[in-house]
Amino acid sequence: MKPFLEWLDRHGIVMETVHTSGHASPADLQRFAKAINPKRLVPIHSFVPERFAELFDNVERKRDGEWREV
């Protein structure tokens, strides 16, 4: 990291740290689901999987660790 920071300094480049969560908003997820038109939509890595049926069609919920056939 040190050589990189020195290179930035030599070239007068200011480094800024920007944090993003990586989580999509419900509106973004709805647009994506509409675009791909899935036969079934299975929520994975969600804070509120029980609410998916309010936002999407064809929702199939599974418990963590439960197998899914694809």
DSSP file (Angstrom, degrees, kcal/mol; ACC not computed):
  #  RESIDUE AA STRUCTURE BP1 BP2  ACC     N-H-->O    O-->H-N    N-H-->O    O-->H-N    TCO  KAPPA ALPHA  PHI   PSI    X-CA   Y-CA   Z-CA
    1    1 A M     >        0   0    0      0, 0.0     4,-2.7     0, 0.0     5,-0.2   0.000 360.0 360.0 360.0 -36.6    0.0    0.0    0.0
    2    2 A K  H  >  +     0   0    0      1,-0.2     4,-2.5     2,-0.2     5,-0.2   0.927 360.0  49.2 -59.4 -47.7    2.9    2.3    0.8
    3    3 A P  H  > S+     0   0    0      0, 0.0     4,-2.3     0, 0.0    -1,-0.2   0.893 112.0  50.4 -58.6 -37.7    4.3    2.4   -2.8
    4    4 A F  H  > S+     0   0    0      2,-0.2     4,-2.5     1,-0.2    -2,-0.2   0.939 110.5  47.7 -65.1 -46.8    0.8    3.1   -4.1
    5    5 A L  H  X S+     0   0    0     -4,-2.7     4,-2.2     1,-0.2    -1,-0.2   0.883 111.9  50.9 -61.9 -38.5    0.3    6.0   -1.7
    6    6 A E  H  X S+     0   0    0     -4,-2.5     4,-2.7    -5,-0.2    -1,-0.2   0.899 108.9  51.5 -64.8 -40.2    3.7    7.4   -2.6
    7    7 A W  H  X S+     0   0    0     -4,-2.3     4,-1.7     2,-0.2    -2,-0.2   0.925 109.5  49.7 -61.5 -45.5    2.8    7.1   -6.3
    8    8 A L  H  <>S+     0   0    0     -4,-2.5     5,-3.0     1,-0.2     4,-0.3   0.927 111.7  48.9 -57.6 -45.3   -0.4    9.0   -5.7
    9    9 A D  H ><5S+     0   0    0     -4,-2.2     3,-1.4     1,-0.2    -2,-0.2   0.915 108.5  52.8 -62.2 -44.6    1.5   11.7   -3.8
   10   10 A R  H 3<5S+     0   0    0     -4,-2.7    -1,-0.2     1,-0.3    -2,-0.2   0.836 113.8  44.0 -59.7 -33.1    4.1   12.0   -6.6
   11   11 A H  T 3<5S-     0   0    0     -4,-1.7    -1,-0.3    -5,-0.2    -2,-0.2   0.332 113.5-116.1 -96.9   6.7    1.4   12.5   -9.1
   12   12 A G  T < 5 +     0   0    0     -3,-1.4     2,-0.6    -4,-0.3    -3,-0.2   0.810  61.8 152.2  66.1  29.8   -0.6   14.9   -7.0
   13   13 A I      < -     0   0    0     -5,-3.0     2,-0.5    -6,-0.2    -1,-0.2  -0.835  36.9-145.9 -98.7 124.1   -3.6   12.6   -6.8
   14   14 A V        -     0   0    0     -2,-0.6     2,-0.5    -3,-0.1    -5,-0.0  -0.754  12.2-144.1 -88.4 128.2   -5.8   12.9   -3.8
   15   15 A M        -     0   0    0     -2,-0.5     2,-0.4   -10,-0.1   -10,-0.0  -0.798  16.0-170.0 -94.6 132.0   -7.2    9.6   -2.6
   16   16 A E        -     0   0    0     -2,-0.5     2,-0.5     2,-0.0    -2,-0.0  -0.963  17.0-135.7-120.0 138.9  -10.7    9.6   -1.2
   17   17 A T        -     0   0    0     -2,-0.4     2,-0.4     2,-0.0    -2,-0.0  -0.822  22.8-176.5 -94.4 127.6  -12.4    6.8    0.6
   18   18 A V        -     0   0    0     -2,-0.5     2,-0.5     2,-0.0    -2,-0.0  -0.992   9.5-155.4-125.9 127.3  -16.0    6.1   -0.4
   19   19 A H        -     0   0    0     -2,-0.4     2,-0.3     2,-0.0    -2,-0.0  -0.870  11.8-179.3-105.7 134.2  -18.0    3.4    1.3
   20   20 A T        -     0   0    0     -2,-0.5    -2,-0.0     1,-0.1     0, 0.0  -0.958  25.7-141.0-126.4 150.8  -21.0    1.7   -0.4
   21   21 A S        -     0   0    0     -2,-0.3     3,-0.1     2,-0.2    -1,-0.1   0.812  25.2-138.6 -81.5 -30.0  -23.2   -0.9    1.2
   22   22 A G        +     0   0    0      1,-0.3     2,-0.5     0, 0.0    -1,-0.1   0.481  61.0 126.7  83.7   0.4  -23.6   -3.1   -1.9
   23   23 A H        -     0   0    0      1,-0.0    -1,-0.3     0, 0.0     2,-0.2  -0.801  55.9-133.5 -96.7 132.8  -27.3   -3.6   -1.1
   24   24 A A        -     0   0    0     -2,-0.5    -1,-0.0    -3,-0.1     0, 0.0  -0.522  21.1-115.8 -81.1 148.9  -29.9   -2.8   -3.8
   25   25 A S     >  -     0   0    0     -2,-0.2     4,-2.5     1,-0.1     5,-0.2  -0.401  27.8-109.2 -76.3 160.0  -33.0   -0.8   -3.0
   26   26 A P  H  > S+     0   0    0      0, 0.0     4,-2.5     0, 0.0     5,-0.2   0.895 121.1  53.3 -56.4 -39.6  -36.4   -2.4   -3.3
   27   27 A A  H  > S+     0   0    0      2,-0.2     4,-2.2     1,-0.2     5,-0.2   0.909 109.4  47.7 -63.9 -40.6  -37.1   -0.2   -6.4
   28   28 A D  H  > S+     0   0    0      2,-0.2     4,-2.3     1,-0.2    -1,-0.2   0.913 112.3  49.6 -64.4 -42.3  -33.9   -1.4   -8.0
   29   29 A L  H  X S+     0   0    0     -4,-2.5     4,-2.8     1,-0.2    -2,-0.2   0.888 109.7  51.7 -64.5 -38.5  -34.7   -5.0   -7.3
   30   30 A Q  H  X S+     0   0    0     -4,-2.5     4,-2.4     2,-0.2    -1,-0.2   0.915 110.1  48.1 -64.7 -42.7  -38.2   -4.6   -8.7
   31   31 A R  H  X S+     0   0    0     -4,-2.2     4,-2.1     2,-0.2    -2,-0.2   0.915 113.3  48.6 -62.7 -41.9  -36.8   -3.1  -11.9
   32   32 A F  H  X S+     0   0    0     -4,-2.3     4,-2.1     2,-0.2     5,-0.2   0.935 111.7  48.4 -64.0 -46.3  -34.3   -6.0  -12.2
   33   33 A A  H  X S+     0   0    0     -4,-2.8     4,-2.0     1,-0.2    -1,-0.2   0.899 111.7  50.1 -61.8 -40.6  -37.0   -8.6  -11.5
   34   34 A K  H  < S+     0   0    0     -4,-2.4    -1,-0.2     1,-0.2    -2,-0.2   0.895 109.9  51.6 -64.0 -38.8  -39.3   -7.0  -14.1
   35   35 A A  H  < S+     0   0    0     -4,-2.1    -2,-0.2     1,-0.2    -1,-0.2   0.875 118.4  34.8 -67.3 -38.4  -36.5   -7.0  -16.7
   36   36 A I  H  < S-     0   0    0     -4,-2.1    -1,-0.2    -5,-0.1    -2,-0.2   0.662  89.9-152.6 -93.5 -15.7  -35.6  -10.7  -16.3
   37   37 A N     <  -     0   0    0     -4,-2.0    -3,-0.1    -5,-0.2    -4,-0.1   0.920  20.1-155.6  46.9  63.4  -39.2  -11.9  -15.7
   38   38 A P        -     0   0    0      0, 0.0     3,-0.1     0, 0.0    -1,-0.1  -0.310  23.2-134.5 -72.4 152.2  -38.2  -15.0  -13.6
   39   39 A K  S    S+     0   0    0      1,-0.3     2,-0.3    -2,-0.0    -2,-0.0   0.835  95.9   5.7 -69.2 -33.4  -40.4  -18.1  -13.2
   40   40 A R        -     0   0    0      2,-0.0     2,-0.5    20,-0.0    -1,-0.3  -0.990  67.9-148.6-148.5 149.7  -39.7  -17.9   -9.5
   41   41 A L  B     -a   59   0A   0     17,-3.1    19,-2.4    -2,-0.3    15,-0.1  -0.975  11.4-168.6-124.0 119.2  -37.8  -15.4   -7.3
   42   42 A V        -     0   0    0     -2,-0.5     2,-0.2    17,-0.2    19,-0.1  -0.923  20.0-133.4-111.8 112.8  -36.0  -16.7   -4.2
   43   43 A P        +     0   0    0      0, 0.0     2,-0.4     0, 0.0    19,-0.3  -0.461  28.7 179.9 -67.6 131.1  -34.8  -14.1   -1.7
   44   44 A I        +     0   0    0     -2,-0.2    17,-0.0     1,-0.2    -2,-0.0  -0.993  62.2   6.3-131.9 137.7  -31.2  -14.8   -0.6
   45   45 A H  S    S+     0   0    0     -2,-0.4     2,-0.4     1,-0.2    -1,-0.2   0.959  90.2 149.2  56.1  56.4  -29.2  -12.7    1.8
   46   46 A S        -     0   0    0     -3,-0.2    -1,-0.2     1,-0.1     0, 0.0  -0.929  51.2-147.2-122.1 144.6  -32.1  -10.4    2.7
   47   47 A F  S    S+     0   0    0     -2,-0.4     3,-0.1     1,-0.2    -1,-0.1   0.767 102.2  24.7 -76.1 -25.8  -32.9   -8.6    5.9
   48   48 A V    >   +     0   0    0      1,-0.1     3,-1.9     2,-0.0     4,-0.3  -0.470  64.9 158.4-138.1  64.1  -36.6   -9.1    5.4
   49   49 A P  G >  S+     0   0    0      0, 0.0     3,-1.3     0, 0.0     4,-0.4   0.782  72.4  68.9 -61.2 -25.2  -37.3  -12.1    3.1
   50   50 A E  G 3  S+     0   0    0      1,-0.3     3,-0.3     2,-0.1     4,-0.1   0.691  95.8  55.4 -67.0 -17.1  -40.9  -12.3    4.4
   51   51 A R  G X> S+     0   0    0     -3,-1.9     3,-1.3     1,-0.2     4,-0.7   0.516  80.0  90.4 -92.4  -6.3  -41.7   -9.0    2.7
   52   52 A F  H X> S+     0   0    0     -3,-1.3     4,-2.4    -4,-0.3     3,-1.2   0.869  79.7  60.5 -59.0 -37.4  -40.7  -10.1   -0.8
   53   53 A A  H 34 S+     0   0    0     -4,-0.4    -1,-0.3    -3,-0.3    -2,-0.1   0.751 100.4  56.6 -64.2 -22.4  -44.2  -11.4   -1.6
   54   54 A E  H <4 S+     0   0    0     -3,-1.3    -1,-0.3     1,-0.1    -2,-0.2   0.747 118.3  32.1 -75.5 -23.9  -45.4   -7.8   -1.1
   55   55 A L  H << S+     0   0    0     -3,-1.2     2,-0.3    -4,-0.7    -2,-0.2   0.670 120.0  38.1-107.2 -22.7  -43.0   -6.5   -3.8
   56   56 A F     <  -     0   0    0     -4,-2.4     3,-0.3   -15,-0.1     2,-0.2  -0.897  66.8-125.0-134.9 157.3  -42.6   -9.3   -6.3
   57   57 A D  S    S+     0   0    0     -2,-0.3   -16,-0.1     1,-0.2    -3,-0.0  -0.596  89.5  25.5 -90.8 161.4  -44.6  -12.1   -8.1
   58   58 A N  S    S+     0   0    0     -2,-0.2   -17,-3.1     1,-0.2     2,-0.3   0.820  78.1 173.5  58.5  38.2  -43.6  -15.7   -8.0
   59   59 A V  B     -a   41   0A   0     -3,-0.3     2,-0.5   -19,-0.2   -17,-0.2  -0.622  14.1-171.8 -80.8 133.4  -41.7  -15.6   -4.7
   60   60 A E        -     0   0    0    -19,-2.4     2,-0.3    -2,-0.3   -20,-0.0  -0.944   9.4-159.6-125.6 107.2  -40.5  -18.9   -3.3
   61   61 A R        -     0   0    0     -2,-0.5     2,-0.3   -19,-0.1   -17,-0.1  -0.659  10.3-178.1 -90.7 143.7  -39.1  -18.6    0.2
   62   62 A K        -     0   0    0    -19,-0.3     2,-0.1    -2,-0.3     3,-0.1  -0.968  28.0-113.1-133.5 150.5  -36.8  -21.2    1.7
   63   63 A R    >   -     0   0    0     -2,-0.3     3,-2.4     1,-0.1     0, 0.0  -0.491  49.6 -82.5 -77.6 153.6  -35.2  -21.4    5.2
   64   64 A D  T 3  S+     0   0    0      1,-0.3    -1,-0.1    -2,-0.1     3,-0.1  -0.328 120.0  19.1 -53.9 133.2  -31.5  -21.0    5.5
   65   65 A G  T 3  S+     0   0    0      1,-0.3     2,-0.4    -3,-0.1    -1,-0.3   0.296  92.1 129.8  86.4  -9.2  -29.8  -24.3    4.9
   66   66 A E    <   -     0   0    0     -3,-2.4    -1,-0.3     1,-0.1     2,-0.0  -0.646  60.5-118.3 -80.7 132.7  -32.9  -25.7    3.0
   67   67 A W        -     0   0    0     -2,-0.4     2,-0.4    -3,-0.1    -4,-0.1  -0.330  24.8-157.3 -71.0 149.6  -32.0  -27.2   -0.4
   68   68 A R        -     0   0    0     -6,-0.1     2,-0.5    -2,-0.0    -6,-0.0  -0.985  11.3-136.6-126.0 138.1  -33.4  -25.8   -3.6
   69   69 A E              0   0    0     -2,-0.4     0, 0.0     1,-0.1     0, 0.0  -0.820 360.0 360.0 -91.7 134.4  -33.8  -27.6   -6.9
   70   70 A V              0   0    0     -2,-0.5    -1,-0.1     0, 0.0     0, 0.0   0.362 360.0 360.0-112.9 360.0  -32.8  -25.4   -9.9
